[in-house]
Each structure stands twice: as C-alpha cells, then as structure tokens.
C-alpha cells in the first residue's frame, strides 16, 4: 500500500505540496488529479524517490522512501509521462536491460514473454524503439514498469498518444492490474479516471481538496440532488400539467425544444423523494414517450472544475434560456 502523511515540499517561500495526506490500498486504483502547477507532479516525484520532501513521510509497503529509498523503490513500477526509452535499442534489448537493472529474480524469458503478451508488444520485440509509433512506445514504457512484478504501479498519463482502440485496451489492462497491485493513475482524461479508478484524490494549490469515490464527491458537492432533467415528446403544456400533478414534485420548468415536439423539462422534487415511477406511469398512460431521464449527478469533470477553478455549473436552466 501507499501511505502519504503530512507531506510538505517547499521551493523558497512557495509550498508546492502543503501538508497533504492520503492512502491507497492493495487492489485499489487511485486517480490523482490536479491542474498544472497544483503539486501533482511534485507529489509523484517524491513517491518515486526522484526528489526529497521538507516534511512528512511517504511510505511504500511500509518502507519510508526517504529513509530507505533503495528498498522502497523495489516496490515501484513507474511510467512517467515521457517513457524512459533508449531509441537505439530493440524492444527486446531494452526490456532485458531493465530486467538486469532491477536485478529481477523471476525467470527472465518467461517473465518478459508474459509482459509482452500482456501489453501487446510481442510482435515488435525485435524492432528498434526509434521506429515504433508513439502508441507502441507508450506500451514499451508500460512494459518496463511491469518488469519485476512490483506491488505498486505509478502511471502518469498511461494512454497518451494511443488511438481509441488502444486506450480501451490499456484501460482494461490497468483495471486488471489493479486487482493485484496498488495503482496510482494520473490522467488529464477525466472520463478515463472515472471509468478506471476506485478512489479519486484532487490536489489544488498544494492542498488536497477532495478524497473519495466519484459518487461520494458528487453527493457532497451536489446541491441539486432533488432535481431531474427529462426530454419528453408531446404537447408541452399538457406534459407540464401532468408533471406538476405528481405528489412530490414542487416545480416544473419547461426548457428549450431540442427536437421537433420534444422539450427538455427540469423537475424539482421534495428532498429524498423518488418520483420516477409515477412520472413514467402518468406519461405512458397518455402516450408521451420519455426520450431521456437523468438526475443532476455531477460528472467528474464538473467536480474537478468546481474544486479547482470555482466554476459552478450546470447553472439554473432559467438562466440558460428556454420556454416558460
């Protein structure tokens, strides 16, 4: 596991990392997010032993990275944003070099064969790295992180430069690796983090501003949890009356016409009520098709922007224009 406690890193009077604490357990994938300059890269550089800190501690499998860096680093597989590749080596030569550098005890040939199959680079093992596409180079970088089967994986933008099919494959691989490893994943692709990670830590101006699952963060930030947004086909004035007649509905706002005879409806309800089934029954009895129904649950992108920039959206539908 990873345990960060009261970590501080200063550059002169500027605290790049300001007394942060978080943990990541075995079998957990932790998404680590932050704007440029927020302290994310500094934290990851401390965890990998690349730089020191001014205070606090960072333990990897119970070993303090500052007190015993050699032992701690044996627990880490690290993929930086720019993979540490040697372009004049073949893929096979490079992985054998990494294997020797890490003083790996696992039988070499079978171990490297397994990794190459896992990250799907077996067909390019004898090619020069300089001649590989960016996507394949990224895969080779991930392969080197897996050499030695380290219990902790720190992945910085692991899908950068990959095509959509490769991104899906790497996401699936990361989720698979997360079952038996502790994984920290840093990515600017927020839907990717939401799809892969079990827990999310957001850092801003050197401080942690959120720590939890995407669902819990949304629940804590969402002041509009008693609202529904629907798209319904039919006569808007009749639909508005039907919706307003539902017992726990307190307000109905008819928004813009998004398709021919299809309007968007914003519905407010009493706290902790669930009106979906009654709404469905009323509308279906009058043959008004429901084309979309969703709650106002925040996306990870909205959570991230609220916590790091103060942007507060989506706004009141009445402020966005529409029918009334």
Beta strands, then each sheet from edge to edge (+ up, - down):
strand 1: 2-11
strand 2: 14-24
strand 3: 29-34
strand 4: 55-60
strand 5: 63-64
strand 6: 76-79
strand 7: 152-156
strand 8: 182-186
strand 9: 199-204
strand 10: 207-212
strand 11: 227-233
strand 12: 249-259
strand 13: 262-269
strand 14: 290-295
sheet 1: 2+ 1- 4+ 5-
sheet 2: 6+ 7+ 8+ 3+ 9+ 10-
sheet 3: 12+ 13- 11+ 14-
end
